Amino acid sequence: MATRPPAKPVAPAAKEEAPVAAPPKSKKKLIIAIIVLLLAAGGGAGWYFTQGKATEDKHAAEMKTEPALEAKFVPMGENFTVNLQREEGDQYLQAGITLKIMQPELEEKIKKTMPEIRSKLLFLLSSKYPSELQTAEGKKKLVSEVIAEVDGVLGLAAPAPAVAAPETGHDPAASGAAPAPVVAAPVEPKTTGVVDVLFTSFIIQ
């Protein structure tokens, strides 16, 4: 009886390499969206800084071109000589007055109304007592009054400050409580009309 030859071993089949899977479309869209957002953010930031710089440069140019206010001094002509109100005897005041303004156009207006201004100031000065004008406080008060008179002639009279009405129905003295101190509001420097008065001479005899 013939024997069968041994079967040849079958060689294992070569493993097929699995193809690389392509990235899903949704992932591609996400990457593209991120890139677009980054580009947009970069462009927006560049536009913002460019516009901000342009605005600053424009503002700086406007500040340079805007003319600064320059003070002008307008003398009131000859010195004022008036009789003061009688206290211990006859006394008179001799004063030289110069007005300080910040609006150049007012100079011509002051010169045109000079007779009326001098008349108003003569009445004001002659209404004073010598003792009123011998203190620094008295002179400061006179400066404020001169400014008010001139501004009135120029049609630039400032509105009177509002005075708070006293509260009714409450008497601090009756309750024994001290009245609350009145705090004065800060005064801003005057920039319109006559801003100051300078005495070039001030003699009381």
PEZIJO-V139511 format. One record per helix or strand. SS is the DSSP state (H for helix, E for strand). FROM is the first residue (numbers start at 1). LEN is the number of residues. If there is no record, write none. Layout:
# PEZIJO-V139511
<<SS/FROM/LEN> <SS/FROM/LEN>>
This chain:
# PEZIJO-V139511
<<H/25/41> <E/72/4> <E/80/4> <E/85/1> <E/92/10> <H/105/8> <H/114/13> <E/129/1> <H/130/4> <H/136/18> <H/172/4> <E/194/11>>
